[in-house]
Every structure is written in structure tokens, then in C-alpha cells.
Amino acid sequence: MKTSRKSGQAMIEFAAGLLVLLLLIIGFVHVSKLSLASLGLHGEIRAEAGLAAMQSSMTDTPEAISDWASGTDQVRFTADDEAQKNQPAAATVMGQVVSHSVQRESDWALLTEKSILPFSMIQLQKSPNLVILMGATHEERITRVPVDPFIRDLIYKKEDVAVKEEIWMPLMGGLY
């Protein structure tokens, strides 16, 4: 009689352990689906932003990030922050970037027309309108990943999960 009791307890422990293992595997598969969707979406919009950056001309007025506003969590420099675009401070920010591009001001004299750098980079320090030279192209997209029924019943209670990717690609005269 004792043997059947122990084997019954072992069977219940095995079933409970198998259930936990199954939950972990299903969770891992779902996180993998979300990661693959995010990675694929990131690659797509990076390619589009890169194409837009390469096709931009000096007559286009690109977007420029002048600062970042805290998002809903009210903590700066986190994922929910929003870019402040084309604010008056953008030119100041661009000027600071340019001034920190060389160690000494005299280093700008080393760049000549015969340099292998693109003309827009050579003229960077002299440009009155840095926003056009150093603007950015912006791409953003959201995709939805369906939730497996088992996880939906246990955790999410939603049909799908939104995955958002956002890219800011600097123009820099056709180089990115």
C-alpha cells in the first residue's frame, strides 16, 4: 500500500513540474516571437530611414531634435521620452555638436577641398544653417504580434501585443 502512495505522489510532483516547465517554454517562445518582430521591424525602418537620409538634398528641410521631453514616467532618458523637434534651440544644439567635433579650433584648418570627406562635412563648421546639414530623418512604425491562446488566457487577456520601433537617422550630407 505504501508503494502506490509514493508513486501517486511522484506522479503529482511530475505533473506539477511538467506544467511549470511547459509554462516556461511557452513564455520563452512568446518572448522570442516579440523579439523577432522587433528586430525585423527595426531592420525595415532603419533601411527606410537610411534610404531617406541618402536621398535627401540640401533643399529639403529635415527634422532636428533639439531636446527630449520626459515621458509618462517623468524620468529623463528612458524609452518613453518624446523628441522635441525643430525647436529654436536646435541650431544651438547643432552648434555645440560641431564645436565638439574637433579637439582644437585650429583643427578645422586641416580640412581642405582635396579631403576625401564629403563637401558638406568640410563646410560643416562654416555653415550658417547647420540644421540643414545635420538634420535627421525619422521613421516610426508599430506592428502587432498575435498572442498565443494559452498565454492570452493566463496573462494578457488581449489578442495581440504592439511592438513599436523608432529610428532617427542623421543626414550628414548623405553619409549615415
Backbone hydrogen bonds, N-H to C=O, Kabsch-Sander energy under -0.5 kcal/mol:
donor,donor_aa,acceptor,acceptor_aa,energy
5,R,1,M,-1.4
6,K,2,K,-2.2
7,S,3,T,-2.3
8,G,4,S,-1.9
9,Q,5,R,-2.1
10,A,6,K,-2.4
11,M,7,S,-1.9
12,I,8,G,-1.9
13,E,9,Q,-2.5
14,F,10,A,-2.5
15,A,11,M,-2.3
16,A,12,I,-2.5
17,G,13,E,-2.5
18,L,14,F,-2.6
19,L,15,A,-2.1
20,V,16,A,-2.1
21,L,17,G,-2.3
22,L,18,L,-2.5
23,L,19,L,-2.4
24,L,20,V,-2.2
25,I,21,L,-2.3
26,I,22,L,-2.6
27,G,23,L,-2.5
28,F,24,L,-2.4
29,V,25,I,-2.4
30,H,26,I,-2.3
31,V,27,G,-2.5
32,S,28,F,-2.1
33,K,29,V,-2.1
34,L,30,H,-2.2
35,S,31,V,-2.4
36,L,32,S,-2.6
37,A,33,K,-2.3
38,S,34,L,-2.3
39,L,35,S,-2.7
40,G,36,L,-2.7
41,L,37,A,-2.4
42,H,38,S,-2.5
43,G,39,L,-2.2
44,E,40,G,-2.1
45,I,41,L,-2.5
46,R,42,H,-2.0
47,A,43,G,-2.0
48,E,44,E,-2.1
49,A,45,I,-2.5
50,G,46,R,-2.5
51,L,47,A,-2.3
52,A,48,E,-2.5
53,A,49,A,-2.4
54,M,50,G,-2.1
55,Q,51,L,-1.9
56,S,52,A,-0.8
60,D,57,S,-1.1
63,E,136,A,-1.4
66,S,64,A,-0.6
66,S,84,Q,-2.9
67,D,84,Q,-1.0
69,A,82,E,-3.1
71,G,75,V,-0.5
74,Q,71,G,-1.8
78,T,75,V,-0.5
81,D,78,T,-1.8
82,E,69,A,-2.1
84,Q,67,D,-3.3
85,K,83,A,-0.8
86,N,64,A,-3.1
90,A,87,Q,-2.2
91,A,88,P,-0.7
93,V,89,A,-2.4
94,M,90,A,-2.7
95,G,91,A,-2.4
96,Q,92,T,-2.1
97,V,93,V,-2.1
98,V,94,M,-2.4
99,S,95,G,-2.6
100,H,96,Q,-1.5
101,S,98,V,-1.8
107,D,104,R,-1.8
108,W,105,E,-1.4
109,A,106,S,-1.2
110,L,107,D,-1.4
111,L,108,W,-1.3
115,S,112,T,-1.7
121,M,118,P,-0.9
122,I,118,P,-1.8
123,Q,119,F,-2.3
124,L,121,M,-0.6
126,K,123,Q,-0.7
127,S,123,Q,-1.3
127,S,124,L,-0.5
130,L,128,P,-0.5
132,I,129,N,-0.8
133,L,129,N,-1.1
134,M,130,L,-3.6
136,A,63,E,-3.0
137,T,169,M,-2.8
139,E,167,I,-2.4
141,R,165,E,-2.3
143,T,163,V,-2.7
145,V,161,V,-2.9
147,V,159,E,-2.7
152,R,148,D,-2.9
153,D,149,P,-2.4
154,L,150,F,-1.6
155,I,151,I,-3.5
156,Y,151,I,-1.1
157,K,152,R,-1.8
161,V,145,V,-2.5
163,V,143,T,-3.3
165,E,141,R,-2.4
167,I,139,E,-3.1
169,M,137,T,-2.9
169,M,167,I,-0.5
171,L,135,G,-2.5
173,G,133,L,-0.7
174,G,171,L,-0.9
175,L,172,M,-1.3
